């Protein structure tokens, strides 16, 4: 038969069941495999919606007849596009290393609000009556519709992510940036006790506007702690003369 369903992202989708092949549901009576286990899991939990990557599109066509055969209500399915690298390959930890791992962005000092804003823009078509690029989650939520998700893969763009992160860093006070960057300063073993906090705030204020991520802070203010370049040089005094450091 034809397996048909209205995908929440891609619209009407149809597969010829005869071309899907036999589905292995278990290795033995004690060890069920993915296709069977996921249907039982979603069915028993009465999942209403399943939103996943479009690499599962064929899997959905295999699983819908299983939902029906087992008497479970068939959930609504939506298949979102994947994130691709610039060479048009699916972004994966195996092939692309740490850029596909959320820990990289946490460790390097990307702010959560910047990362969420970046991901919103990757595959979501902004409503035509909005010219905004900066959205909080609360602002995006009432505008968001699954039908506005692009059908085409998103392409990883570190420059765009850096732009968002720079924006959110500049929006924070210098004191907030200092607190957020302190773990990186300590890890870099900068002798922070060498100067009063007020002076360190002035250092950070001098470089804040150019920051792409928080782990850049130690490298940009390190020269202030160089014993061969005392802070009372004319160059350093000029850098630290910025008003409103706090």
VEXNUTOR-254576 format. One record per residue: residue number from 0; y, z, x of N, C-alpha, C in turn. Coordinates in pm, 1 decimal, padded with zeros to 6 digits, always signed. Layout:
// residues N
NUM|Y|Z|X|Y|Z|X|Y|Z|X
...
END
This chain:
// residues 246
0|-00119.4|+00000.0|+00084.2|+00000.0|+00000.0|+00000.0|+00124.2|+00000.0|+00087.6
1|+00238.8|-00016.8|+00025.9|+00364.8|-00007.2|+00097.4|+00412.3|+00138.5|+00094.6
2|+00452.7|+00187.2|+00208.5|+00512.6|+00320.2|+00215.5|+00664.1|+00299.7|+00215.3
3|+00727.7|+00344.6|+00108.2|+00872.4|+00325.4|+00092.9|+00940.8|+00461.1|+00078.1
4|+01057.5|+00472.4|+00137.9|+01138.0|+00593.4|+00116.1|+01284.7|+00562.1|+00144.4
5|+01370.9|+00640.3|+00081.0|+01516.0|+00622.6|+00098.7|+01561.2|+00715.4|+00209.5
6|+01576.0|+00659.8|+00328.9|+01619.8|+00740.4|+00442.6|+01766.9|+00779.1|+00425.3
7|+01798.4|+00905.0|+00451.0|+01934.0|+00956.0|+00428.6|+02035.3|+00897.2|+00525.5
8|+01987.4|+00838.2|+00634.8|+02076.3|+00776.7|+00733.8|+02063.8|+00624.6|+00730.4
9|+01942.9|+00574.1|+00727.4|+01917.7|+00431.4|+00744.6|+01907.1|+00354.0|+00613.9
10|+01901.1|+00425.0|+00501.7|+01885.8|+00356.6|+00373.4|+01739.3|+00330.5|+00341.7
11|+01713.1|+00227.4|+00261.7|+01575.9|+00197.8|+00218.7|+01491.1|+00151.6|+00337.3
12|+01375.7|+00215.5|+00351.5|+01283.1|+00183.4|+00461.1|+01145.9|+00154.5|+00400.1
13|+01076.8|+00054.7|+00454.0|+00946.0|+00016.8|+00399.8|+00850.4|-00015.9|+00513.9
14|+00728.6|+00035.3|+00504.3|+00623.8|+00005.3|+00602.1|+00498.6|-00039.3|+00527.5
15|+00424.2|-00128.4|+00588.9|+00293.6|-00166.8|+00537.7|+00192.5|-00066.8|+00592.2
16|+00133.3|+00011.8|+00504.4|+00041.6|+00117.5|+00547.8|-00074.8|+00062.3|+00630.0
17|-00116.4|-00061.1|+00599.6|-00230.4|-00121.2|+00670.8|-00199.5|-00141.3|+00819.3
18|-00069.8|-00149.7|+00852.3|-00031.4|-00174.5|+00992.4|-00005.2|-00045.7|+01070.3
19|-00015.4|+00068.8|+01003.3|+00014.8|+00195.1|+01069.8|-00102.7|+00247.5|+01151.9
20|-00221.2|+00196.1|+01126.0|-00338.4|+00239.1|+01201.0|-00396.5|+00369.1|+01149.2
21|-00514.4|+00402.6|+01201.0|-00578.0|+00528.6|+01162.2|-00504.2|+00645.6|+01225.3
22|-00496.9|+00755.1|+01150.8|-00423.7|+00872.7|+01198.2|-00524.4|+00980.8|+01234.4
23|-00522.7|+01020.8|+01357.9|-00609.6|+01129.4|+01401.9|-00542.6|+01260.9|+01361.2
24|-00610.6|+01339.6|+01279.7|-00548.0|+01462.0|+01228.9|-00600.6|+01588.5|+01295.8
25|-00711.3|+01578.8|+01368.7|-00765.0|+01698.1|+01434.6|-00863.1|+01657.2|+01543.8
26|-00869.8|+01741.1|+01648.8|-00970.4|+01720.0|+01752.5|-01105.9|+01772.1|+01705.7
27|-01101.9|+01880.6|+01628.7|-01221.9|+01939.5|+01570.8|-01177.5|+02026.9|+01453.6
28|-01266.9|+02101.4|+01395.2|-01232.9|+02181.5|+01276.7|-01137.7|+02296.6|+01308.6
29|-01126.2|+02332.3|+01434.5|-01039.3|+02443.2|+01471.5|-00905.9|+02397.2|+01529.8
30|-00893.5|+02269.1|+01566.0|-00773.8|+02226.1|+01638.5|-00705.3|+02107.7|+01569.7
31|-00619.0|+02136.7|+01471.2|-00543.4|+02028.4|+01406.6|-00439.8|+01969.8|+01502.4
32|-00408.0|+01843.5|+01482.0|-00308.1|+01776.1|+01565.1|-00176.1|+01758.9|+01487.8
33|-00078.1|+01702.0|+01555.2|+00060.7|+01699.5|+01507.0|+00076.0|+01649.8|+01363.1
34|+00027.5|+01531.0|+01333.4|+00055.0|+01470.2|+01202.7|+00006.4|+01558.0|+01086.9
35|-00109.0|+01617.8|+01104.0|-00163.3|+01703.4|+00998.8|-00088.0|+01836.9|+00995.0
36|-00068.6|+01895.6|+01114.1|-00005.8|+02028.6|+01120.7|+00136.3|+02027.3|+01066.8
37|+00213.3|+01922.8|+01097.1|+00353.4|+01920.6|+01055.0|+00364.5|+01903.5|+00903.8
38|+00272.8|+01827.5|+00844.4|+00273.8|+01810.8|+00698.5|+00238.9|+01943.4|+00630.4
39|+00135.0|+02011.4|+00679.0|+00098.2|+02141.8|+00622.6|+00214.3|+02240.2|+00637.3
40|+00274.0|+02241.5|+00755.7|+00384.3|+02334.5|+00783.9|+00501.1|+02311.7|+00687.9
41|+00547.8|+02185.8|+00678.6|+00660.8|+02154.2|+00589.9|+00624.1|+02176.1|+00443.4
42|+00499.8|+02142.1|+00408.5|+00456.9|+02158.4|+00270.1|+00451.2|+02304.0|+00228.6
43|+00392.0|+02388.3|+00312.6|+00378.9|+02530.3|+00278.9|+00514.6|+02600.8|+00276.0
44|+00607.8|+02553.8|+00356.7|+00741.6|+02614.7|+00358.0|+00834.5|+02550.9|+00254.9
45|+00782.1|+02454.3|+00181.3|+00858.9|+02385.6|+00077.1|+00991.0|+02329.0|+00133.6
46|+00978.9|+02263.2|+00247.9|+01097.8|+02203.5|+00309.0|+01153.0|+02094.2|+00217.6
47|+01283.8|+02101.1|+00192.1|+01345.1|+02001.4|+00104.5|+01393.2|+01879.5|+00183.3
48|+01437.8|+01901.8|+00308.7|+01491.6|+01794.0|+00391.7|+01433.2|+01803.4|+00532.5
49|+01405.0|+01688.6|+00590.0|+01361.8|+01681.1|+00729.5|+01456.5|+01585.4|+00801.1
50|+01536.6|+01639.2|+00891.8|+01630.9|+01557.5|+00968.9|+01580.8|+01555.2|+01112.6
51|+01552.3|+01437.6|+01165.1|+01500.1|+01428.8|+01300.9|+01536.6|+01294.1|+01362.3
52|+01500.2|+01275.8|+01488.9|+01535.2|+01153.2|+01559.3|+01464.5|+01031.3|+01504.2
53|+01527.1|+00914.0|+01522.1|+01467.3|+00792.5|+01464.2|+01344.9|+00743.8|+01540.9
54|+01308.2|+00813.7|+01650.0|+01181.2|+00782.9|+01714.1|+01063.5|+00835.6|+01631.4
55|+01093.2|+00911.7|+01525.0|+00989.6|+00961.9|+01434.2|+00975.2|+00874.9|+01308.5
56|+01044.4|+00763.1|+01303.2|+01044.7|+00682.3|+01181.5|+00902.0|+00639.7|+01141.3
57|+00824.8|+00591.8|+01238.5|+00687.1|+00551.5|+01207.7|+00601.9|+00672.5|+01170.0
58|+00631.9|+00787.7|+01232.0|+00556.4|+00908.5|+01197.6|+00577.3|+00946.9|+01051.1
59|+00700.3|+00929.5|+01003.7|+00729.7|+00962.1|+00864.3|+00647.0|+00875.0|+00770.2
60|+00636.4|+00746.2|+00805.0|+00556.6|+00655.3|+00721.7|+00409.5|+00697.5|+00719.3
61|+00361.2|+00756.2|+00827.2|+00222.4|+00804.1|+00831.6|+00205.9|+00935.2|+00753.8
62|+00312.2|+01016.1|+00752.9|+00300.5|+01150.3|+00695.4|+00324.3|+01153.6|+00544.6
63|+00406.2|+01062.9|+00491.3|+00433.0|+01063.4|+00346.7|+00304.8|+01051.6|+00264.0
64|+00212.2|+00960.0|+00297.5|+00086.7|+00956.1|+00220.1|+00006.5|+01085.8|+00229.7
65|+00021.4|+01157.9|+00341.3|-00048.6|+01284.7|+00356.5|+00013.0|+01392.0|+00267.0
66|+00146.0|+01394.7|+00257.4|+00212.5|+01485.9|+00162.6|+00158.2|+01459.4|+00021.3
67|+00152.7|+01331.0|-00014.0|+00108.2|+01293.6|-00149.4|-00037.3|+01330.4|-00172.4
68|-00122.1|+01304.3|-00072.5|-00264.8|+01330.9|-00087.7|-00293.6|+01480.6|-00101.1
69|-00210.8|+01561.7|-00034.9|-00230.8|+01707.4|-00037.0|-00156.6|+01774.5|-00152.0
70|-00083.1|+01695.0|-00231.1|-00014.6|+01750.4|-00347.3|+00115.2|+01821.6|-00317.9
71|+00171.5|+01799.3|-00199.5|+00300.5|+01859.7|-00166.2|+00414.9|+01768.9|-00211.5
72|+00528.6|+01826.0|-00253.4|+00647.2|+01742.8|-00278.0|+00689.9|+01676.2|-00147.2
73|+00726.3|+01550.5|-00153.2|+00769.4|+01478.9|-00032.2|+00915.4|+01515.0|-00003.6
74|+00947.1|+01568.2|+00115.2|+01086.5|+01601.9|+00146.3|+01172.9|+01476.7|+00154.1
75|+01302.8|+01496.8|+00149.0|+01396.8|+01388.6|+00180.0|+01403.3|+01376.7|+00332.4
76|+01393.7|+01254.8|+00383.1|+01393.3|+01233.0|+00527.4|+01521.6|+01163.6|+00573.1
77|+01571.8|+01206.7|+00687.4|+01684.9|+01139.4|+00751.4|+01656.1|+01125.5|+00899.5
78|+01672.3|+01006.0|+00952.1|+01641.5|+00981.3|+01093.5|+01770.0|+00943.3|+01168.2
79|+01813.5|+01035.1|+01252.5|+01938.8|+01015.5|+01326.9|+01911.2|+00937.1|+01455.3
80|+02009.7|+00859.4|+01501.6|+01990.6|+00784.2|+01626.3|+01981.1|+00878.6|+01745.0
81|+01916.2|+00832.5|+01849.7|+01899.9|+00912.1|+01970.4|+02021.0|+00895.5|+02061.2
82|+02027.3|+00978.8|+02163.8|+02130.7|+00964.1|+02266.5|+02070.1|+00881.9|+02379.5
83|+02139.2|+00774.7|+02417.3|+02092.1|+00685.8|+02523.2|+02176.5|+00705.2|+02649.1
84|+02114.6|+00674.5|+02762.3|+02189.1|+00670.1|+02887.5|+02265.0|+00537.2|+02894.4
85|+02345.6|+00519.6|+02999.2|+02421.9|+00394.6|+03011.6|+02331.0|+00274.2|+03035.8
86|+02209.0|+00299.8|+03084.3|+02116.2|+00188.1|+03103.6|+02030.3|+00164.8|+02980.3
87|+02075.5|+00219.9|+02866.5|+02014.4|+00196.8|+02734.7|+01871.9|+00253.3|+02725.5
88|+01847.5|+00361.0|+02796.3|+01719.7|+00430.6|+02784.8|+01740.4|+00561.2|+02710.5
89|+01638.1|+00602.6|+02636.2|+01645.4|+00729.6|+02565.1|+01665.5|+00842.7|+02664.5
90|+01765.3|+00925.5|+02638.4|+01793.1|+01037.6|+02727.0|+01677.6|+01137.1|+02719.9
91|+01620.0|+01168.1|+02834.3|+01507.1|+01261.3|+02836.8|+01512.0|+01344.2|+02964.1
92|+01457.9|+01466.3|+02955.3|+01454.6|+01554.2|+03072.6|+01370.2|+01492.8|+03183.3
93|+01262.4|+01426.1|+03145.8|+01172.7|+01369.9|+03247.1|+01241.1|+01261.0|+03328.6
94|+01316.9|+01172.8|+03260.0|+01378.9|+01059.3|+03329.8|+01518.0|+01090.0|+03383.5
95|+01591.6|+01171.1|+03310.6|+01732.9|+01188.2|+03344.1|+01768.9|+01329.4|+03389.5
96|+01667.1|+01411.8|+03406.6|+01688.2|+01543.3|+03466.2|+01776.0|+01634.3|+03383.1
97|+01861.7|+01706.4|+03451.9|+01933.8|+01815.6|+03387.6|+02041.4|+01769.3|+03289.5
98|+02083.9|+01642.1|+03293.6|+02187.7|+01600.0|+03198.7|+02135.8|+01602.7|+03054.8
99|+02002.8|+01609.7|+03039.5|+01944.7|+01619.8|+02905.1|+01907.9|+01763.8|+02870.2
100|+01957.0|+01858.4|+02949.3|+01922.6|+01999.6|+02929.1|+02048.9|+02078.5|+02898.4
101|+02048.9|+02151.0|+02787.2|+02167.5|+02226.2|+02745.4|+02208.1|+02329.2|+02849.7
102|+02111.9|+02378.1|+02930.5|+02143.1|+02480.0|+03031.1|+02244.5|+02428.6|+03133.1
103|+02240.7|+02299.6|+03164.0|+02335.6|+02242.2|+03259.9|+02479.1|+02267.4|+03215.3
104|+02505.8|+02246.2|+03087.8|+02642.8|+02256.8|+03036.8|+02686.2|+02402.8|+03024.7
105|+02591.7|+02489.5|+02993.8|+02622.3|+02632.6|+02992.5|+02652.8|+02681.3|+03133.5
106|+02571.7|+02639.7|+03230.2|+02587.2|+02685.9|+03368.1|+02713.4|+02633.4|+03434.4
107|+02759.6|+02516.3|+03392.4|+02876.3|+02456.1|+03456.8|+03007.7|+02493.7|+03390.0
108|+02999.4|+02567.9|+03279.1|+03122.8|+02614.4|+03217.7|+03181.8|+02520.0|+03115.1
109|+03095.9|+02451.9|+03041.4|+03144.7|+02377.0|+02925.8|+03151.2|+02473.3|+02807.5
110|+03260.4|+02468.0|+02733.2|+03279.7|+02559.9|+02620.9|+03199.4|+02512.0|+02499.8
111|+03142.1|+02603.9|+02422.3|+03062.3|+02565.0|+02305.5|+03138.3|+02476.3|+02208.3
112|+03267.6|+02507.7|+02186.9|+03345.1|+02428.1|+02092.1|+03367.0|+02285.4|+02141.8
113|+03375.1|+02268.0|+02275.3|+03390.7|+02133.6|+02331.6|+03262.1|+02053.0|+02314.9
114|+03149.8|+02116.4|+02340.9|+03021.6|+02046.4|+02330.2|+02992.3|+02008.1|+02185.5
115|+03020.5|+02098.3|+02091.1|+02995.8|+02065.7|+01950.7|+03088.8|+01954.4|+01904.4
116|+03215.0|+01957.6|+01948.2|+03309.8|+01852.4|+01910.2|+03265.8|+01717.4|+01966.4
117|+03217.0|+01717.8|+02089.7|+03168.1|+01595.5|+02152.3|+03048.0|+01538.7|+02076.4
118|+02953.6|+01626.5|+02040.0|+02834.1|+01580.7|+01969.0|+02867.9|+01528.5|+01829.4
119|+02965.5|+01590.8|+01764.1|+03010.1|+01541.9|+01633.4|+03055.2|+01396.7|+01643.4
120|+03128.3|+01365.4|+01750.1|+03184.0|+01230.4|+01764.6|+03081.1|+01127.5|+01810.9
121|+02971.3|+01172.1|+01867.8|+02877.0|+01076.2|+01926.2|+02815.7|+00982.8|+01822.9
122|+02780.0|+01036.1|+01707.9|+02706.3|+00954.2|+01610.4|+02764.0|+00960.1|+01470.9
123|+02875.0|+01027.6|+01455.8|+02932.3|+01044.5|+01322.3|+03053.8|+00954.2|+01307.0
124|+03060.2|+00879.9|+01198.0|+03176.5|+00796.9|+01168.2|+03278.6|+00882.4|+01094.7
125|+03393.2|+00900.5|+01156.9|+03497.8|+00984.1|+01097.7|+03552.6|+00915.0|+00973.5
126|+03577.6|+00988.7|+00865.8|+03635.2|+00927.2|+00745.3|+03762.0|+00848.8|+00777.9
127|+03780.0|+00736.1|+00709.1|+03890.6|+00644.5|+00741.6|+04027.9|+00707.4|+00721.3
128|+04037.0|+00811.0|+00639.0|+04166.8|+00872.8|+00613.9|+04197.6|+00983.6|+00714.5
129|+04114.5|+00996.3|+00815.9|+04136.9|+01100.4|+00917.4|+04153.5|+01035.8|+01054.0
130|+04256.9|+01076.9|+01125.4|+04279.1|+01027.6|+01261.1|+04250.9|+01136.4|+01364.0
131|+04192.1|+01245.3|+01320.8|+04165.6|+01357.7|+01409.0|+04052.8|+01325.5|+01507.2
132|+04067.2|+01379.9|+01627.4|+03957.2|+01376.9|+01722.8|+03905.1|+01517.2|+01748.3
133|+03993.2|+01615.4|+01730.6|+03956.1|+01754.4|+01755.1|+03919.6|+01819.9|+01622.6
134|+03794.1|+01862.8|+01611.2|+03745.4|+01927.6|+01489.2|+03678.6|+02059.5|+01524.9
135|+03709.3|+02163.4|+01450.9|+03624.6|+02281.4|+01455.3|+03504.2|+02254.3|+01364.1
136|+03402.1|+02336.4|+01376.6|+03286.1|+02322.5|+01289.0|+03328.9|+02337.4|+01142.9
137|+03417.6|+02433.9|+01117.2|+03462.2|+02457.9|+00979.4|+03540.4|+02339.2|+00923.8
138|+03613.2|+02268.0|+01010.5|+03688.5|+02150.0|+00965.3|+03595.7|+02030.7|+00941.7
139|+03495.1|+02016.5|+01025.9|+03405.0|+01901.0|+01014.7|+03306.5|+01916.4|+00898.8
140|+03265.3|+02039.8|+00871.2|+03158.4|+02062.5|+00772.8|+03187.7|+02001.5|+00635.4
141|+03307.9|+02023.5|+00576.0|+03330.3|+01966.7|+00442.6|+03343.2|+01814.4|+00442.7
142|+03370.3|+01754.7|+00559.1|+03383.3|+01609.2|+00568.0|+03250.3|+01541.3|+00599.4
143|+03156.6|+01620.0|+00651.8|+03032.8|+01561.4|+00703.4|+02940.4|+01513.7|+00591.8
144|+02889.6|+01392.3|+00610.3|+02788.4|+01337.0|+00520.8|+02685.2|+01264.9|+00606.1
145|+02558.8|+01282.1|+00571.7|+02453.6|+01215.5|+00648.1|+02469.8|+01063.9|+00647.1
146|+02524.2|+01012.7|+00538.2|+02540.4|+00867.3|+00527.7|+02640.7|+00812.3|+00629.0
147|+02722.3|+00901.3|+00687.9|+02821.5|+00857.8|+00786.1|+02768.7|+00862.7|+00930.0
148|+02643.4|+00903.9|+00944.7|+02584.9|+00900.3|+01078.0|+02556.4|+00755.0|+01114.6
149|+02593.0|+00717.2|+01235.8|+02571.8|+00579.5|+01280.1|+02423.3|+00547.6|+01287.1
150|+02389.5|+00423.7|+01262.4|+02251.1|+00379.2|+01274.8|+02219.3|+00338.8|+01418.8
151|+02323.3|+00326.1|+01501.3|+02304.0|+00282.9|+01640.0|+02298.0|+00403.4|+01733.5
152|+02226.6|+00390.8|+01843.4|+02216.8|+00502.1|+01938.1|+02354.3|+00540.1|+01994.1
153|+02372.9|+00669.3|+02018.0|+02492.1|+00715.9|+02087.6|+02469.3|+00698.6|+02237.4
154|+02576.2|+00678.5|+02313.0|+02565.0|+00660.2|+02457.7|+02630.0|+00779.0|+02527.8
155|+02555.9|+00839.8|+02616.9|+02603.2|+00956.6|+02691.8|+02728.3|+00919.5|+02771.1
156|+02833.5|+01000.0|+02755.1|+02962.2|+00970.7|+02819.0|+03021.5|+01100.5|+02871.3
157|+02998.2|+01128.8|+02999.9|+03043.5|+01255.6|+03057.8|+03196.1|+01262.5|+03061.7
158|+03262.8|+01149.3|+03076.2|+03409.8|+01150.3|+03080.1|+03467.3|+01198.6|+02947.0
159|+03406.7|+01155.9|+02837.3|+03453.5|+01199.3|+02705.3|+03427.9|+01348.1|+02686.1
160|+03311.2|+01395.2|+02729.9|+03282.8|+01538.6|+02720.7|+03382.5|+01618.8|+02803.0
161|+03414.4|+01570.1|+02922.3|+03512.9|+01639.3|+03006.6|+03650.4|+01642.3|+02939.5
162|+03683.4|+01533.6|+02868.6|+03813.3|+01529.8|+02798.7|+03820.3|+01639.6|+02692.9
163|+03712.8|+01653.5|+02615.7|+03710.1|+01758.9|+02513.7|+03716.8|+01896.7|+02578.3
164|+03641.3|+01916.8|+02686.4|+03639.4|+02048.7|+02749.3|+03774.5|+02083.4|+02809.1
165|+03838.7|+01984.1|+02870.5|+03972.8|+02005.3|+02925.4|+04070.3|+02046.5|+02816.0
166|+04059.0|+01981.8|+02700.1|+04146.6|+02015.8|+02587.2|+04130.1|+02162.1|+02547.4
167|+04005.9|+02206.4|+02532.0|+03982.2|+02343.2|+02486.2|+04017.2|+02446.4|+02593.0
168|+03999.8|+02411.0|+02720.6|+04040.7|+02502.6|+02828.0|+04191.8|+02520.3|+02825.7
169|+04265.3|+02410.2|+02809.1|+04412.4|+02419.5|+02806.7|+04462.4|+02498.7|+02686.5
170|+04384.5|+02498.6|+02578.1|+04425.7|+02573.1|+02458.8|+04411.7|+02724.1|+02477.2
171|+04331.1|+02766.9|+02572.6|+04309.2|+02909.6|+02594.4|+04419.1|+02967.2|+02683.7
172|+04442.9|+03095.8|+02668.1|+04539.8|+03162.6|+02755.1|+04482.6|+03170.5|+02896.2
173|+04570.3|+03188.6|+02993.1|+04524.7|+03200.2|+03131.0|+04433.9|+03321.5|+03147.9
174|+04463.5|+03428.5|+03076.9|+04378.5|+03547.7|+03083.4|+04238.5|+03516.1|+03033.8
175|+04227.7|+03440.0|+02924.4|+04095.8|+03402.3|+02872.0|+04020.0|+03315.6|+02972.1
176|+04090.5|+03219.8|+03033.3|+04025.9|+03132.6|+03131.8|+03976.9|+03214.8|+03250.8
177|+04057.5|+03313.7|+03290.6|+04016.4|+03400.8|+03401.7|+03888.6|+03476.7|+03366.4
178|+03883.4|+03532.3|+03247.5|+03764.8|+03608.5|+03206.4|+03641.3|+03518.5|+03200.4
179|+03659.1|+03397.7|+03147.0|+03546.2|+03305.4|+03134.4|+03499.5|+03252.4|+03270.1
180|+03593.2|+03240.1|+03364.2|+03557.6|+03183.8|+03494.8|+03519.5|+03290.6|+03596.6
181|+03533.5|+03417.5|+03560.9|+03506.4|+03525.0|+03656.9|+03364.3|+03520.7|+03712.9
182|+03260.1|+03492.6|+03630.8|+03125.4|+03482.6|+03689.6|+03116.1|+03378.3|+03800.3
183|+03189.4|+03267.3|+03786.5|+03187.4|+03163.2|+03888.8|+03263.6|+03209.1|+04013.7
184|+03372.0|+03283.9|+03992.9|+03448.9|+03336.1|+04105.1|+03367.2|+03438.1|+04184.2
185|+03293.5|+03522.6|+04113.4|+03209.1|+03623.1|+04179.1|+03094.5|+03554.3|+04253.4
186|+03033.5|+03454.6|+04189.7|+02923.3|+03381.4|+04253.4|+02970.7|+03312.4|+04381.0
187|+03095.3|+03264.4|+04380.6|+03151.4|+03198.1|+04498.5|+03192.6|+03298.8|+04605.7
188|+03179.6|+03427.9|+04573.8|+03210.2|+03536.5|+04667.3|+03355.1|+03533.6|+04714.8
189|+03444.6|+03496.8|+04625.1|+03586.2|+03505.6|+04658.3|+03628.3|+03653.3|+04654.6
190|+03702.6|+03698.0|+04752.6|+03744.5|+03838.7|+04755.8|+03859.1|+03864.6|+04657.0
191|+03825.0|+03875.5|+04529.9|+03926.9|+03890.3|+04426.1|+04011.4|+04014.2|+04446.5
192|+03954.8|+04116.5|+04511.5|+04029.2|+04239.6|+04533.8|+04144.3|+04220.7|+04631.8
193|+04150.5|+04104.6|+04693.7|+04255.2|+04077.3|+04792.8|+04392.9|+04069.4|+04728.6
194|+04396.1|+04033.3|+04597.6|+04523.2|+04018.3|+04527.2|+04519.2|+04093.3|+04395.1
195|+04633.7|+04136.0|+04346.0|+04636.8|+04195.5|+04211.6|+04602.6|+04089.4|+04106.9
196|+04554.3|+04134.4|+03992.2|+04512.7|+04040.5|+03887.4|+04626.3|+03949.5|+03845.4
197|+04747.7|+04000.5|+03844.9|+04862.6|+03919.8|+03806.0|+04875.7|+03796.6|+03894.9
198|+04849.3|+03813.8|+04023.5|+04859.0|+03701.5|+04117.0|+04745.7|+03602.1|+04094.3
199|+04623.8|+03652.7|+04068.4|+04510.5|+03563.4|+04042.9|+04534.1|+03482.5|+03915.2
200|+04596.6|+03546.3|+03815.3|+04630.2|+03473.6|+03692.8|+04725.9|+03358.6|+03721.8
201|+04819.0|+03381.2|+03812.3|+04912.3|+03273.9|+03849.1|+04839.4|+03160.9|+03920.0
202|+04740.9|+03196.3|+04003.3|+04660.2|+03092.6|+04069.8|+04590.5|+03005.0|+03966.2
203|+04526.0|+03071.7|+03869.9|+04450.6|+02998.0|+03767.3|+04544.2|+02916.4|+03679.7
204|+04660.4|+02972.4|+03648.2|+04756.4|+02898.9|+03566.3|+04802.6|+02771.4|+03635.2
205|+04808.8|+02776.4|+03769.5|+04854.6|+02659.8|+03845.4|+04755.6|+02544.4|+03838.6
206|+04626.9|+02573.9|+03815.1|+04525.0|+02467.0|+03816.5|+04461.0|+02444.1|+03679.6
207|+04497.1|+02526.4|+03581.8|+04428.9|+02523.5|+03451.3|+04434.4|+02386.9|+03383.4
208|+04547.8|+02321.5|+03387.4|+04565.9|+02195.6|+03313.7|+04473.3|+02085.1|+03363.1
209|+04426.4|+02095.4|+03487.4|+04341.9|+01989.7|+03541.5|+04193.6|+02020.3|+03539.4
210|+04155.0|+02131.4|+03476.0|+04014.9|+02171.7|+03476.4|+03931.8|+02089.9|+03377.9
211|+03820.1|+02036.1|+03426.0|+03723.7|+01973.5|+03336.1|+03617.0|+02072.8|+03291.9
212|+03585.2|+02168.4|+03380.1|+03486.0|+02270.6|+03348.3|+03515.0|+02394.4|+03431.7
213|+03463.1|+02507.6|+03386.4|+03501.6|+02635.4|+03445.4|+03446.6|+02655.8|+03585.4
214|+03336.0|+02591.1|+03620.3|+03282.5|+02612.7|+03754.7|+03366.8|+02545.2|+03862.3
215|+03471.8|+02471.1|+03821.1|+03564.0|+02410.9|+03918.1|+03668.1|+02509.9|+03968.5
216|+03684.9|+02620.4|+03897.5|+03791.9|+02714.5|+03931.0|+03782.3|+02765.9|+04074.9
217|+03666.3|+02816.4|+04121.2|+03661.5|+02869.5|+04257.7|+03704.8|+02769.0|+04363.6
218|+03657.6|+02645.4|+04353.0|+03692.5|+02545.4|+04452.4|+03840.7|+02512.1|+04453.8
219|+03905.8|+02519.5|+04337.4|+04046.8|+02482.1|+04328.0|+04142.5|+02592.5|+04373.7
220|+04097.3|+02718.2|+04368.9|+04185.9|+02826.3|+04414.1|+04137.9|+02888.6|+04545.1
221|+04029.9|+02833.7|+04601.1|+03972.1|+02893.2|+04722.2|+04071.7|+02899.1|+04836.9
222|+04158.1|+02797.6|+04846.3|+04248.9|+02793.1|+04960.9|+04346.0|+02910.9|+04962.2
223|+04369.1|+02973.1|+04845.4|+04454.7|+03090.6|+04842.2|+04391.8|+03208.0|+04917.8
224|+04258.4|+03204.9|+04931.5|+04187.4|+03315.2|+04995.6|+04151.3|+03284.4|+05141.2
225|+04196.6|+03169.9|+05189.0|+04170.0|+03131.0|+05327.1|+04256.8|+03214.6|+05418.9
226|+04192.9|+03284.2|+05511.8|+04269.9|+03372.8|+05600.9|+04366.0|+03296.6|+05689.7
227|+04340.4|+03166.4|+05704.7|+04431.1|+03084.1|+05784.8|+04545.5|+03026.2|+05703.1
228|+04547.0|+03055.0|+05572.5|+04654.6|+03005.3|+05487.8|+04701.2|+03119.7|+05398.3
229|+04784.1|+03207.3|+05451.6|+04829.0|+03322.6|+05373.2|+04906.2|+03280.9|+05250.2
230|+04904.9|+03367.1|+05151.7|+04963.0|+03333.0|+05022.0|+05115.0|+03321.1|+05025.4
231|+05178.0|+03373.2|+05129.9|+05324.2|+03369.8|+05131.5|+05380.6|+03243.5|+05195.7
232|+05297.6|+03136.5|+05210.9|+05352.2|+03009.9|+05257.1|+05438.0|+02948.7|+05146.8
233|+05526.4|+02859.0|+05184.3|+05614.2|+02795.1|+05084.9|+05532.6|+02718.9|+04980.4
234|+05424.9|+02652.9|+05026.3|+05342.3|+02574.4|+04933.6|+05276.7|+02665.0|+04829.7
235|+05222.0|+02775.6|+04876.3|+05156.2|+02866.5|+04783.5|+05255.3|+02934.4|+04689.8
236|+05371.0|+02969.7|+04743.0|+05473.2|+03031.5|+04657.8|+05513.9|+02936.4|+04546.0
237|+05526.6|+02807.3|+04580.4|+05564.1|+02708.5|+04478.0|+05455.2|+02697.8|+04371.3
238|+05326.9|+02699.2|+04415.9|+05215.9|+02686.5|+04320.8|+05208.6|+02805.3|+04228.1
239|+05249.0|+02922.1|+04278.6|+05236.4|+03044.3|+04199.4|+05363.0|+03078.5|+04122.6
240|+05461.2|+02992.1|+04124.6|+05587.5|+03021.6|+04058.0|+05586.5|+02982.1|+03912.0
241|+05474.8|+02926.6|+03863.5|+05465.0|+02881.3|+03724.7|+05489.3|+02997.1|+03628.6
242|+05573.0|+02975.2|+03532.0|+05603.5|+03080.6|+03435.1|+05492.5|+03092.3|+03330.7
243|+05493.1|+03203.2|+03259.1|+05400.6|+03226.4|+03146.5|+05253.4|+03219.2|+03189.1
244|+05222.1|+03276.0|+03305.5|+05084.9|+03268.9|+03354.3|+04988.5|+03338.6|+03261.1
245|+05033.9|+03439.4|+03188.4|+04944.3|+03510.4|+03098.3|+04938.5|+03443.7|+02963.1
END
